[in-house]
Amino acid sequence: MQTTNRNPIHSFIHKHIININWFWSSSIFLSTPIAIQSSLVVLQALVMDRSLGPHFKIPASFVSVIVLISAPIFLTFLDRVLLPCWHKITGKSLMPLQRIGAGHVLTVLGMVVSALVESKRLKLAHVHIMFPCPSFHFPGQVTFYYQQFPQSLKSTSTAMISMLIGIAFYLSTALIDQVRRSTDWLPDEINHGKVDNVYWMLVVFGAINFVYYLLCSISYKYEDI
């Protein structure tokens, strides 16, 4: 009976990609709160003060446009200002996993702010429009996947982001549907609901997901493949 030995290089690459997929799985729920917030914030904007002067009112859907506009501005600021300042102060560059970890923290903090603002909105007659938090973690993820995937799978690495965004939006729809079925937090009339509880739920899930991410990152070793 003829036996074939597995190529040790292929075996190593296979295990390495599996390790990367653990990070990728944590990023799915990292993107889910952003997907949920992008929907809820439009509903909130409909009942908030959107006036900009006496004769102009900001359209509720404009909050989504703001995210698209702010993304390239933030990325430029990150690349040209924040990262060089960090390198100048510490003498080190932020590794991709550190950037993703910072994205986890900022996303959770963004949900906390959203919950507090919504709680305040329900108590006050007029609250000005708020905007969803940018997706801070995507630049680090693109860099991480592209650097850590083998040369033959570089094109696959760039598709990982699109895939997790798609899954996150499907998951956000399922999660919102479950919330509406099992709670009274999201009625048709948003002023009679408890949207802040939805955000607090996302804070808890995000914190648990961040712990999972930390457990994955502690044992991970960067590889030059």
N, C-alpha and C positions, 0 to 999 in steps of 0.2 A: 504494500500500500504506500503510495507516494504522498509525502507530506510537504507542505510549503511553509517556509518561515515568513512571517510577516515582516515587512520592511520596518526597522526600528524608527526610521525618520517619519514614515507615514503614521506609525503608532503614536509617536510624540505629537505630531501635528493634530491628530484626531483628539487626543486628550487635551491639548491646548485649546482647541476650538470649543470643546465641551466646557472648559473652565470659563471661557469668554461668554458662553451662553448663559452662565449663571448671572453675570452682570447684566446681560441683555434682558433677562427675565425681570430683574429688579427695576429696570428702566420702563417696563410696560406700565406698572402702577405709578411710577414717577410721572409719566405723561398723562395718565388718566385724570388726576385732579385738574390739570390744565385744560383738558378737553371738557370736563364738566363745568369748570368755571367760565370757559368761553361761551357756553350756552346760558348759564344762569345769569351772567352779568348783563346780558341783553335784556332778559326779563326784568332784572332789577332796574336797569336804566329806564325802562318804560314808565316806572312809577317814581323816578327820582327827578330832581331838579336839573334839567338839561339846558336851561337858559344860558345864553351867552350874550348878555346885553338885553335891552328891552325888546328887540325886534327879531332875534334869531334864537332858534332852539336846535341843539345838536341832535341829529337822528340817533335813535337807540342803537342801531346797527353799526354806528361809527366806532364803537368800542373795539369791534373786530378789526377795523381798518387800522386803528391805532397800534394794535399788536404787530401788524405787518410792517408798519412804518418804523416802529421802535426797534424791531429786530436788527436791521442792518446798522442802525445808529448805535445800539448797545454793543454789537459785535466789534464795530470800529473802536468804540471807547474801551472795550475790553482788551483788544489787541494792541492799541496804540498808547493807552494810558495805564490801565490797571495792572496788566501783566508786566510791563517794564518797571513800574513802581515796585511791584512785589519782588522782582529780580534785583532791583537796586538796593532794597532794604535788607533782603535775606541772603542775597548772593546765590539764590537757587531759583530755578524755574518751576512753576506749578506742573506737576505731572498730570496726565489726562485723568487718572482716577481721582486725583484731588479736585480737579475741576468738576467732575461729575458729582463727587461728594458735596462740594459747595452748592451745586445745583439742587441736590436733595434738601439741604438745609434751607436754602432760599425758597424753594417751592413750599415747604412746610410753613415757613414764616409767612409766605404770601397767603396761604389758606387761613392762618391765624388772623392776619390783618383783615381778610375778607369776612371772617366770622364776626370780628369786632365791629367792622363797619356796618354789616347787616343788622347786628343787634342795635346799634345806634340809629340806623335808618328806621327801624320799627318804632322807636321811641320819639323821634323828631318828625316834625311836619315837613321840613325841607332838608334834604341832604343832596349835595352835589354829586354828579355822576362820578363813578370810579372806573378804573380800568384794570383788566386782568394782568397778572404778573407775567413778564416775558419768560421764555423757556431758557433758563440760564444753563441748563445741562447739556444741550445739544452740541455746542462746539467741542466740548471735551469728549463726547461720545464719538463724534466723527473722527477725531484724531486718534482716539484709543483703538477703535475697530480697524482703522486703516493701517495703523502702525503694527498691530498685533496679529492681523491675519496674514497668512503666507502669500507670497507673490501671486500665486495662481488663483487666489480668491479675493484679490483686492476689489474687484467689481462687486462681489457679493457683500463685502464689508460695507460699502457705501449704501447698499440697499437695506441694511439692517435698520437704519433710522426710519426709513419710509415704512418698513414692515411693522415696527413697534408703534409708530404713530397710528397706523391703521387699526391695529389690534386694540390700542388704548381707546380709540374713539368707539369701537364696538363695545368694549368693556364698560365705557362710561354710559353708553345707552342702556346696557343691561343693568348697571348699578342704579341709575336713575329710575328705571322701570320698577326695580325691586323696592326702592325707597318709597315710591308712590303707592305700591301695592300694600306695603306693610306699615306705613306711618302716615301721618297727616302733615308732614313737613312741606310737601310741594302740592298744594291745592291749585286749582285754576286761578284763583285770586291770590297772588303772591303775598299781598299784605296780610292775609289771614293765615299764612303758613309760617314755617320756621326754617327758612333757608340757612340761617346761622348754624342750626344743628347739622345740616348737610356738610357745611364747611368744617365743623368740629369733628365730624366723622372722618372726613378726609385727612384732618390733622393727625388723628389717631392712626389711621391706616398708613399715612406717610411716615410717621415716626417708626412704626413697626417695620415698614419696608426699608427705612434707613438703617436700622439695626441689621437687617438681613444683608444689605449692601456692605456694611462694615465687616460682617463675618466673611463675606466673599473676598473683600479686598485685603484683609489681613494676611491671608495665606497665598495671595496671588504674587507671582514673580513675572516681571516683564521679560519678554523673550525677543531676541533679535532673529526673526525667521524670514 
